[in-house]
Amino acid sequence: MIYYLKGKQPNNPIQTPTKMPRTIAIGDIHGCADEFKELLNALELEPDDRVVQLGDLINRGPDSHGVLELAREYKIEAILGNHELRLLRSRQQGRNSLLKSYDYPTIKQLTDEDWAYLEALPKFKYGASNDVLMVHGGFLPGQPWQSQDVDTITKIQVIDKNGKAAKRSDAPNARPWADFWCGDPFVIYGHTPRPNVLERPGSIGIDTGCVYGGHLTAYVTDDRSLVQVRARKAYAHSSRLPDPV
């Protein structure tokens, strides 16, 4: 099922006037190739639209290779996520000790083209024309975002009592980093799965837990609308989202 939020469902294409090019962000896919394809179809993309995926294309879901094939086919501009970062480090450093159990099925699927795509991923994308910054995890407020290290910006979820970047599991009572981010630029991010998007004045988090049975979400920056597709099943389990959301 497809959901159009904060905006109207597209009209019949015959009646629709020429569309202006859009910039669209897509949240964490985690190997859910069928849902990714469905969302791309639902977006009714035009040749000049720009689509940016916010990282964690791979792992946990059934078809990481299929996701990467679609990303190349649709010329998706993806960003480095913590799952891609771990696999790349393990490969570059020859350290299997860095890997988690669900990394191994993914590695078996990846082709040379897939690895080349992952190796080219930037750590964020910034659009000066609209002052929008896209990243996987987020940023530590109060520090220049341009110089923050890749581990921080791919892994941050909350700010702990010492003002440090942390994971939710390590600081369960801590507030999201986005609560402290005032914008300038406006940040679009994924990484932290929730039943619904998390909107703040200076940011929006659009990981809505597709791989856990939730939704795959796209955010259209031009009109701030959302397009979502429901996961076909729960492919993985999360203690934060114990049931399909």
C-alpha positions in Angstrom: 0.0 0.0 0.0 1.2 3.5 -0.9 0.6 6.5 1.4 0.8 10.2 0.4 1.2 12.4 3.4 1.1 16.2 3.8 0.2 16.5 0.2 -2.2 15.3 -2.4 -1.9 12.1 -4.3 -0.6 12.8 -7.8 -3.3 13.5 -10.5 -3.7 11.6 -13.6 -0.5 12.2 -15.6 -2.5 13.4 -18.6 -3.9 16.2 -16.5 -0.7 17.1 -14.6 1.2 20.1 -15.8 4.9 19.9 -16.4 6.6 19.2 -13.0 9.5 21.2 -11.7 12.6 19.0 -10.8 12.3 17.7 -7.3 14.9 16.7 -4.6 13.8 13.6 -2.8 15.4 11.8 0.2 14.7 8.2 0.9 15.3 6.6 4.3 17.0 3.3 5.3 16.3 0.4 2.9 18.3 -2.4 4.5 18.0 -4.8 1.6 14.3 -4.4 1.1 14.5 -4.3 -2.7 10.8 -5.0 -3.4 9.7 -2.1 -1.2 12.4 0.1 -2.8 11.2 -0.6 -6.3 7.6 0.1 -5.2 8.5 3.4 -3.7 10.5 4.5 -6.8 7.4 3.7 -8.9 5.1 5.5 -6.5 7.3 8.7 -6.8 6.6 8.9 -10.5 10.1 10.2 -11.1 10.9 12.6 -13.9 14.3 12.6 -15.6 15.4 15.8 -13.8 14.4 14.7 -10.3 17.3 14.2 -7.9 17.0 11.2 -5.5 19.3 10.9 -2.5 19.2 7.8 -0.3 20.4 8.3 3.3 22.5 5.2 3.8 22.1 1.7 5.1 21.0 0.4 1.7 22.2 -3.1 2.8 22.0 -5.7 5.5 19.2 -7.3 7.5 16.7 -7.5 4.6 16.7 -10.2 1.9 18.2 -8.6 -1.2 21.1 -6.1 -0.7 22.4 -6.7 -4.2 19.0 -6.0 -5.7 18.8 -2.7 -3.8 22.2 -1.7 -5.2 21.2 -2.7 -8.7 18.2 -0.4 -8.4 20.3 2.4 -7.0 22.5 2.2 -10.1 19.6 1.8 -12.5 17.8 4.9 -11.1 21.0 6.9 -10.7 20.4 7.2 -6.9 22.8 9.4 -5.0 23.4 7.5 -1.8 25.2 8.5 1.4 27.4 6.4 3.5 25.6 4.6 6.4 27.1 2.8 9.4 26.4 -0.6 7.8 28.3 0.3 4.6 31.1 1.8 6.7 31.6 -1.4 8.7 31.7 -3.6 5.6 34.1 -1.3 3.8 36.4 -1.1 6.8 36.5 -4.8 7.2 37.3 -5.2 3.5 39.9 -2.5 3.4 41.6 -3.6 6.6 41.2 -7.4 6.2 39.5 -7.6 9.6 36.6 -10.0 9.8 36.4 -9.2 13.5 34.6 -6.0 12.6 31.7 -7.9 11.0 28.4 -8.9 12.5 26.6 -12.1 11.7 24.2 -10.5 9.3 27.0 -9.0 7.3 28.1 -12.4 5.9 25.0 -13.1 3.8 25.3 -9.6 2.4 28.9 -10.0 1.5 28.1 -13.2 -0.4 25.6 -11.2 -2.6 27.8 -8.2 -3.4 29.4 -8.0 -6.9 32.4 -5.9 -7.9 30.0 -3.3 -9.2 28.3 -3.3 -5.8 31.6 -2.7 -4.0 32.5 0.0 -6.3 29.2 1.8 -5.7 29.7 1.5 -1.9 33.3 2.7 -2.0 32.2 5.9 -3.8 29.6 6.9 -1.1 30.1 10.4 0.4 29.6 11.0 4.1 26.9 13.7 3.6 25.4 15.8 0.8 24.7 19.5 1.2 22.7 21.7 -1.1 23.6 25.3 -0.9 20.7 26.4 -3.1 18.1 25.2 -0.5 20.4 25.0 2.6 19.5 21.3 3.1 22.0 18.9 4.5 21.5 15.1 4.1 23.3 12.6 6.3 22.8 9.1 7.6 22.8 9.5 11.4 23.1 13.1 12.3 25.4 15.7 13.8 26.6 16.7 17.2 25.0 20.1 17.9 27.3 23.0 18.7 30.2 21.9 16.5 30.8 22.7 12.8 29.0 20.0 10.8 31.5 20.1 8.0 34.4 18.8 10.2 32.6 16.1 12.2 34.1 12.6 11.9 32.4 9.8 9.9 31.8 7.6 13.0 29.9 10.4 14.7 27.7 11.3 11.8 26.9 7.8 10.8 26.1 6.5 14.3 24.8 9.3 16.4 21.3 8.9 17.8 21.1 10.7 21.1 23.1 13.1 23.3 24.2 11.6 26.6 24.4 13.3 29.9 28.0 14.3 29.2 27.0 16.0 25.9 28.5 13.2 23.8 27.1 11.5 20.8 25.7 8.1 21.8 23.5 5.2 20.6 20.0 4.8 22.1 21.0 1.5 23.5 23.8 3.0 25.5 21.8 6.0 26.8 18.2 4.9 26.8 16.9 7.9 28.7 18.8 10.5 26.5 17.1 12.8 24.1 17.6 12.7 20.4 20.4 14.8 18.9 17.7 16.5 16.8 16.1 18.0 19.9 19.2 20.2 20.2 19.7 21.0 16.6 18.4 24.5 15.6 18.7 24.2 11.9 20.9 26.3 9.6 21.1 24.0 7.7 18.0 21.9 7.8 19.0 18.2 8.2 17.4 15.2 6.7 18.6 11.9 8.2 17.8 8.2 8.8 19.5 5.6 11.0 17.2 5.8 14.0 14.1 3.7 13.2 10.8 4.9 14.6 7.1 4.1 13.9 6.7 7.6 12.4 9.0 10.3 11.1 10.5 12.6 13.7 10.0 16.3 12.8 11.8 19.1 14.5 12.1 22.8 13.4 15.7 22.1 12.1 15.4 18.5 10.9 13.4 15.5 10.0 14.2 11.8 10.6 12.7 9.5 8.0 13.9 6.0 9.0 10.5 4.4 9.6 11.7 0.8 10.1 10.9 -0.8 6.7 13.0 -3.9 7.5 11.2 -4.3 10.8 7.8 -4.4 9.1 7.2 -0.6 9.1 7.4 1.7 6.1 9.9 2.9 3.6 9.7 6.7 3.5 10.6 9.3 0.9 10.6 13.1 1.8 10.2 15.6 -1.0 12.1 18.7 0.0 10.4 21.1 -2.3 6.9 20.8 -0.7 7.9 18.9 2.4 5.6 16.0 1.5 6.0 12.3 2.4 5.5 9.2 0.2 5.5 5.9 2.0 5.1 2.2 1.1 4.4 -0.5 3.7 6.9 -3.3 4.2 5.6 -6.6 2.8 6.8 -8.3 6.0 9.1 -7.9 9.0 12.5 -9.2 7.8 14.3 -8.5 11.1 13.6 -7.9 14.8 14.4 -4.8 16.8 14.1 -4.4 20.6 13.1 -0.9 19.9 10.4 -1.9 17.5 9.4 -5.4 18.8 6.4 -5.7 16.6 5.8 -4.5 13.0 5.1 -0.8 13.3 
